[in-house]
Amino acid sequence: MTTDILTLFDEDAIAVRVASLAEEIAEGHAKDLLVVAVLKGSFIFAADLVRAMHRAGLEPEMEFIHLSSYGAGTEGSEAIRVLRDVESDVNDRDIILVDDILESGRTLAFAKERLMSRGARSVKIAALLDKPERRKAAISADYVGFACPDKFVVGYGMDMGHAWRQLPYIGYVVASDEASADGKTGE
């Protein structure tokens, strides 16, 4: 059995939505904005978003936090580990916490609480994809790219077992017999 990737959101749709998110963020923030990308999955989204924010008139500082709640598979574990922490002083800063997907919410709730406990003035969440039906933590995104069906998605920075992170679009993995019944594969 082979694996195919069916496209959920193509490159053009993603680019338009990222630009729109940047405009939304720019309307509510002025100076001293810190963008914190949650690695690894958000790195492409975060890079595109901060460039779009620049075009929208913002000059955000960029930081990274690397958290792990996934093993080698597709299911999250209960424990969240900090693999790389934010190095900048977050005290009295407005922060946009950027992640690829808001699913259970546990990782983002952990990151938000961590930043707030260090004195951040505010922490807002920008999630490229939102799966509210999978939520386990009481958290929501302030900025959402797309509502996402309950499928395991890959591409645009997101992977499955370290594969498909480089795809310029977002798709989901299916067995080849499912793909022929569902529609076309990714470009």
Residue pairs with C-beta under 8 A, 6 or more apart in sequence:
1 175
1 176
1 177
2 175
2 176
3 173
3 174
3 175
3 176
4 173
4 174
4 175
4 176
4 178
4 179
4 185
4 186
5 154
5 155
5 164
5 167
5 171
5 172
5 173
5 174
5 185
5 186
6 171
6 172
6 174
6 179
6 182
6 183
6 184
6 185
6 186
7 169
7 170
7 171
7 184
7 185
7 186
7 187
8 146
8 148
8 149
8 151
8 153
8 169
8 170
8 171
8 172
9 17
9 146
9 156
9 169
9 170
10 169
10 187
11 168
11 169
14 48
14 128
14 145
14 156
14 169
14 170
15 48
17 145
17 146
18 45
18 48
18 49
18 52
18 145
19 52
19 55
19 56
21 49
21 52
21 126
21 143
21 145
22 49
22 52
22 53
22 55
22 56
22 58
23 56
24 143
25 53
25 56
25 58
25 96
25 126
25 143
26 53
26 56
26 57
26 58
29 58
29 94
29 96
31 59
32 61
32 93
32 94
33 53
33 58
33 59
33 60
33 61
33 93
33 94
33 95
33 96
34 60
34 61
34 62
34 63
34 88
34 90
34 93
34 94
34 95
34 96
35 46
35 49
35 50
35 53
35 60
35 61
35 62
35 63
35 95
35 96
35 98
36 63
36 64
36 65
36 86
36 95
36 96
36 97
36 98
36 111
36 115
37 43
37 45
37 46
37 62
37 63
37 64
37 65
37 98
37 99
38 64
38 65
38 66
38 67
38 97
38 98
38 99
38 100
38 107
38 108
38 111
39 64
39 65
39 66
39 67
39 83
39 84
40 66
40 157
40 159
40 165
41 99
41 100
41 101
41 157
41 158
41 159
41 165
42 98
42 99
42 100
42 128
42 157
43 157
44 156
44 157
45 98
45 100
45 128
45 145
45 156
45 157
46 62
46 98
49 98
49 126
50 60
50 62
53 60
54 60
60 96
61 88
63 86
63 87
63 88
64 84
64 86
65 82
65 84
65 85
65 86
65 111
65 114
66 82
66 83
66 84
67 80
67 81
67 82
67 83
67 107
67 110
67 111
68 80
68 81
68 83
69 76
69 77
69 78
69 79
69 80
69 81
69 106
69 107
70 76
70 77
71 77
72 161
73 161
74 152
74 160
76 103
76 104
76 106
76 107
80 106
80 107
80 110
82 114
86 115
90 115
90 118
90 119
90 120
91 118
91 119
91 120
92 119
92 120
92 121
93 120
93 121
94 120
94 121
94 122
94 124
95 115
95 120
95 122
95 123
95 124
96 124
96 125
96 126
96 143
97 108
97 111
97 112
97 115
97 123
97 124
97 125
97 126
98 125
98 126
98 127
99 107
99 108
99 125
99 126
99 127
99 128
100 127
100 128
100 129
100 156
100 157
100 158
101 127
101 128
101 129
101 130
101 131
101 148
101 153
101 158
102 108
102 125
102 127
102 129
102 130
102 131
102 132
102 135
102 139
102 140
102 141
102 144
103 131
103 134
103 135
104 134
104 135
104 136
104 137
105 135
105 136
105 137
105 138
105 139
105 140
106 136
106 137
108 125
108 127
108 137
108 139
108 141
109 137
109 138
109 139
112 123
112 125
112 139
115 123
116 123
124 142
124 143
125 139
125 140
125 141
125 142
125 143
126 141
126 142
126 143
126 144
126 145
127 141
127 143
127 144
127 145
128 145
128 146
128 156
128 170
129 144
129 145
129 146
129 147
129 148
129 153
129 170
130 141
130 144
130 145
130 146
130 147
130 148
131 147
131 148
131 149
131 150
132 140
132 147
133 150
134 150
146 170
149 172
151 172
152 160
152 172
152 173
153 170
153 171
153 172
154 160
154 163
154 164
154 165
154 167
154 170
154 171
154 172
154 173
155 164
155 165
155 166
155 167
155 168
155 169
155 170
155 171
155 186
156 167
156 168
156 169
156 170
157 165
158 164
158 165
158 170
159 165
160 173
164 171
164 173
167 186
169 186
169 187
171 185
171 186
174 182
179 185
